[in-house]
Amino acid sequence: MIESALSGMRAVVRENVPLSGRTTLRIGGPARYFVEAHDAEALAALLRAGRAAGLSVLALGKGSNLLVPDAGFPGVVFTLAGDFLATRIEPPEVVAGGGVSLMSLAARTQRAGLSGLENLSGIPSSLGGAVRINAGSYGSELFDVLVAVDLVSGDGEARTAPASEIAHGYRWTALSDTDDIVTGARLRLAPKPPAEIASRMAEVTAKRKNALPTQPNAGSIFKNPPGFFAGKLLEECGLKGRRIGGAEISPVHANVIVNVGGATAADVTSLMEEMKKAVKNRFGIELAAEIRLLG
């Protein structure tokens, strides 16, 4: 059904594709359909076909904030490719597709002498995924520089929305509660000497390297509660090093779960439940997941 709907279009369709290698946790079963959409026409057709078939459709960026069930995903998983990987510099603005790597975009704007993405440069996300959750790091958020967002709705209708009209907050936007796909964005940056931008990016790279473990992980598992750091709360609960199966609460950072080998999604969710319960019992604080759980 998906293959026939995309026949002759700029798209690649495959079936039963393992997702573990496409997430930074290296966990997850196969997607029933895996599609690379190369232009807006193919994406719209895919979304309409998925809806008509009653299949759930998931956009997959860099897989850095995602836990896929061990049984896989019984719908359609797609990535933005082709036209959605284009970047255009229009100083002091930059226009980029939703499939563009946030890290590569930061490097491109650095070379162009445009500042604003330095603190976000180490986040392993696509631009579309970063917009959707208002990705942030070291005091900066994507919405600090976001001007407008290109969207395609679940029924394949395209539109552009000003960033000022999209409700957003800490690691959240109103887009998270819709089926809209972020296909591109316009950012407004600030001119600065490339050497100064490069220096700050090097600082951010060093900080992230020292703060995060090297084993496969999805970054922060829980959001920081207002006025607190989730990692500190979890560390005070003595949870560093706690392990279930192949999943372990990192000895380096208590708010990061690492795959030490053969971890399953069930291992991770079990650890998450223990983490939530420990913080709730000791501090009376309910942790909210930052990682996205499918299923």
FENWOFEN-V465453 format. One record per backbone hydrogen bond with DSSP energy under -1.0 kcal/mol. NH is the residue of the N-H (numbers start at 0). CO is the residue of the C=O. If there is no record, write none. Layout:
NH|CO + NH|CO
This chain:
4|0 + 5|1 + 8|5 + 10|8 + 11|35 + 13|33 + 15|31 + 16|30 + 18|28 + 21|18 + 22|19 + 23|62 + 25|22 + 28|68 + 30|16 + 31|72 + 32|74 + 33|13 + 34|76 + 35|11 + 36|78 + 37|9 + 42|38 + 43|39 + 44|40 + 45|41 + 46|42 + 47|43 + 48|44 + 49|45 + 50|46 + 51|47 + 52|48 + 53|50 + 54|49 + 57|75 + 59|77 + 66|291 + 71|68 + 72|29 + 75|55 + 76|32 + 77|57 + 78|34 + 80|36 + 82|37 + 83|80 + 84|81 + 85|82 + 87|94 + 89|92 + 92|89 + 93|186 + 94|87 + 95|184 + 96|85 + 97|182 + 98|83 + 99|96 + 101|124 + 104|100 + 105|101 + 106|102 + 107|103 + 108|104 + 109|105 + 110|106 + 111|107 + 112|109 + 113|108 + 114|189 + 120|117 + 122|119 + 124|122 + 126|99 + 127|97 + 129|125 + 130|126 + 131|127 + 132|128 + 134|129 + 136|139 + 139|136 + 141|134 + 143|140 + 144|141 + 146|185 + 147|185 + 148|160 + 149|183 + 150|158 + 151|180 + 152|156 + 155|152 + 158|150 + 160|148 + 162|146 + 164|161 + 165|162 + 168|171 + 171|168 + 173|166 + 175|172 + 176|173 + 177|174 + 180|151 + 182|149 + 183|149 + 184|95 + 185|147 + 186|93 + 187|144 + 188|91 + 189|114 + 191|112 + 196|192 + 197|193 + 198|194 + 199|195 + 200|196 + 201|197 + 202|198 + 203|199 + 204|200 + 205|201 + 206|202 + 207|203 + 208|204 + 209|205 + 210|206 + 211|207 + 220|254 + 222|287 + 227|224 + 232|228 + 233|229 + 234|230 + 235|231 + 237|234 + 238|233 + 240|248 + 241|238 + 243|246 + 246|243 + 247|257 + 248|241 + 249|255 + 255|252 + 257|247 + 258|215 + 259|245 + 267|263 + 268|264 + 269|265 + 270|266 + 271|267 + 272|268 + 273|269 + 274|270 + 275|271 + 276|272 + 277|273 + 278|274 + 279|275 + 280|276 + 281|277 + 282|278 + 283|279 + 289|220 + 290|220 + 291|64 + 293|66
